[in-house]
Amino acid sequence: LFSFLVFLRYQIYYDYPLQTYLEYPIIIAQDVILLLFILRFSGNMKRALFYAVTFWGGWYMLTLRKWIIDLAMNFCTFISAASKLAQLRCLWQTKDSGQVSALTWSMSAYTCASKLRAT
């Protein structure tokens, strides 16, 4: 969710055409809804306010200085790649892939790798 928020804010900040980032608000909305369901069914709805304030504050702090948004954008690629490694480690330790789709996971890992190569 952090990466999507940074990507969206970055593209708005630098006045990219709307067509280049139109999918990000949809993806963010899906992630927020999923997070709310997780918090609701785990009995942690009080944390929802904390997350909302954190993301709202982060949204505005990103554009306080130009170097902050640029640095955050560079960290997004690292965070995305690190999350894939964390998922792999978890799968390796549990020896249970559960509901993981090899196709979608591979596509996501390829996307991260292509971003690493491009930077």
C-alpha positions as CSV (number, residue, x, y, z in Angstrom):
1,L,0.0,0.0,0.0
2,F,2.9,2.3,0.8
3,S,4.4,1.9,-2.6
4,F,1.1,2.5,-4.4
5,L,0.6,5.7,-2.4
6,V,4.1,6.9,-3.2
7,F,3.7,6.1,-6.9
8,L,0.4,8.0,-7.0
9,R,1.7,11.0,-5.2
10,Y,4.9,11.1,-7.3
11,Q,3.0,11.1,-10.6
12,I,0.6,13.7,-9.3
13,Y,3.5,15.9,-8.1
14,Y,5.3,15.8,-11.4
15,D,2.1,16.3,-13.4
16,Y,2.1,13.1,-15.3
17,P,-1.0,12.5,-17.6
18,L,-3.9,10.9,-15.8
19,Q,-3.9,7.9,-18.0
20,T,-0.4,6.9,-16.7
21,Y,-1.6,6.5,-13.1
22,L,-5.3,5.9,-13.2
23,E,-5.0,2.3,-11.9
24,Y,-3.3,3.4,-8.7
25,P,-6.4,4.9,-7.0
26,I,-8.3,1.7,-7.8
27,I,-5.5,-0.5,-6.4
28,I,-5.2,1.7,-3.3
29,A,-9.0,1.5,-2.7
30,Q,-8.8,-2.3,-3.0
31,D,-6.0,-2.5,-0.5
32,V,-7.7,-0.2,1.9
33,I,-10.9,-2.3,1.8
34,L,-8.9,-5.5,2.3
35,L,-7.0,-3.9,5.2
36,L,-10.3,-2.8,6.8
37,F,-11.7,-6.4,6.4
38,I,-8.6,-7.8,8.0
39,L,-8.8,-5.3,10.9
40,R,-12.5,-5.9,11.3
41,F,-12.4,-9.7,11.5
42,S,-9.3,-9.8,13.7
43,G,-10.9,-7.4,16.2
44,N,-8.5,-4.5,15.7
45,M,-10.7,-1.8,14.3
46,K,-9.1,0.7,16.7
47,R,-5.9,0.5,14.6
48,A,-7.8,1.6,11.5
49,L,-7.7,5.2,12.7
50,F,-4.0,5.0,13.4
51,Y,-3.3,3.7,9.9
52,A,-5.6,6.3,8.3
53,V,-3.8,9.1,10.2
54,T,-0.4,7.7,9.3
55,F,-1.2,7.4,5.6
56,W,-2.9,10.8,5.5
57,G,0.1,12.4,7.2
58,G,2.6,10.6,4.9
59,W,0.6,11.7,1.9
60,Y,1.3,15.4,2.7
61,M,4.8,14.9,4.1
62,L,6.0,13.3,0.8
63,T,5.8,16.7,-1.0
64,L,7.3,18.9,1.6
65,R,10.5,18.9,-0.3
66,K,11.4,17.6,-3.8
67,W,14.1,15.3,-2.5
68,I,11.7,13.5,-0.1
69,I,9.4,12.4,-2.9
70,D,12.3,11.3,-5.0
71,L,13.9,9.4,-2.2
72,A,10.6,7.7,-1.3
73,M,10.2,6.7,-5.0
74,N,13.6,5.0,-4.9
75,F,12.8,3.2,-1.7
76,C,9.6,1.8,-3.2
77,T,11.4,-0.4,-5.5
78,F,13.6,-1.7,-2.7
79,I,10.5,-2.3,-0.5
80,S,8.7,-4.1,-3.2
81,A,11.6,-6.4,-3.8
82,A,12.2,-7.0,-0.1
83,S,8.5,-7.9,0.3
84,K,8.9,-10.6,-2.3
85,L,11.9,-12.0,-0.5
86,A,10.0,-12.0,2.8
87,Q,7.2,-13.9,1.1
88,L,9.7,-16.4,-0.3
89,R,11.3,-16.8,3.1
90,C,7.9,-17.5,4.8
91,L,6.9,-20.0,2.1
92,W,10.3,-21.7,2.5
93,Q,10.0,-22.0,6.3
94,T,6.4,-23.1,6.4
95,K,6.8,-25.5,3.4
96,D,3.1,-24.6,2.6
97,S,2.2,-22.5,-0.4
98,G,-1.5,-22.5,0.6
99,Q,-3.4,-20.4,-1.8
100,V,-0.5,-18.9,-3.6
101,S,-0.8,-18.8,-7.3
102,A,2.6,-19.5,-9.0
103,L,1.5,-17.5,-12.1
104,T,0.5,-14.3,-10.2
105,W,3.4,-14.5,-7.9
106,S,5.8,-15.0,-10.8
107,M,4.3,-12.0,-12.6
108,S,4.7,-9.9,-9.5
109,A,8.3,-10.9,-8.9
110,Y,9.1,-10.2,-12.6
111,T,7.6,-6.7,-12.3
112,C,9.8,-6.0,-9.2
113,A,12.9,-7.4,-11.0
114,S,12.2,-5.2,-14.0
115,K,11.9,-2.1,-11.8
116,L,15.2,-3.0,-10.2
117,R,16.9,-3.4,-13.5
118,A,15.4,-0.1,-14.8
119,T,16.7,2.0,-11.8
